[in-house]
Amino acid sequence: MLHTDYGLPVIFTLWVDSFFEEVEGIFHYINEVKKMVHVVDIYGNVQIIKLWVRCQVCK
């Protein structure tokens, strides 16, 4: 099960229409089944981000 502290600030960098776009806000909800994150942005809008991400941890 994925664990996160809701209400903490996050910044996602997304690739949208051939450009990078940053979404800054707070975690609202994580849908583990559909692999989507709901983030409330700084304007109060709910942004739904589909997690299709390859993460790499740098040491």
N, C-alpha and C positions, 0 to 999 in steps of 0.2 A: 504494500500500500504506500502510495506517495504521501509524504508528510511535508507540509509547509505551514508557515505562520501567516495566516490571513491578515491583511491590513499592513503588511510590510511593503515599502516602496520597491518597485522593480523597473528596469528599463530593458525593453526588447528591441533589438535591431532587426528589422524585417526587410525582405527583398520584395518590393511591390512595383509592378509595371516598369521593370528595368532600373529602379532606383532604390537606394537604401532609405528606410524610414524608421525613425525611432518612436516607440510608443512608451511613454512614461506614465506610471500610475501605481495602483496598489492591487494585490491579488484579491479577487472577489470569490472565485470558484474554480475548481479544477475538475474536469470531467475525464476521469481515467479511462473509461470505456471508449469514448470517441476521441481521446487524446487532444482535448481542447482546453485552453486556459482562458478564463474570463477575467479581464483586467479593467478596472475603472480608471479611465485616464484622467489627466489633470483638469479636464473640462467637465467631468462628471458623466461622460459617455462610457458605456460598456463596450469594450473591444474584445471580440472573440478571436483568439489566435490558435490556429491548428498547429499542433506540434509535429512538425516534420523536420526534425532537427538532428543533425549529427554533431554531438558535443565532443570536445576534446579537452582534456585537462592538461594544462601546461605546467611543467615542473621547473 
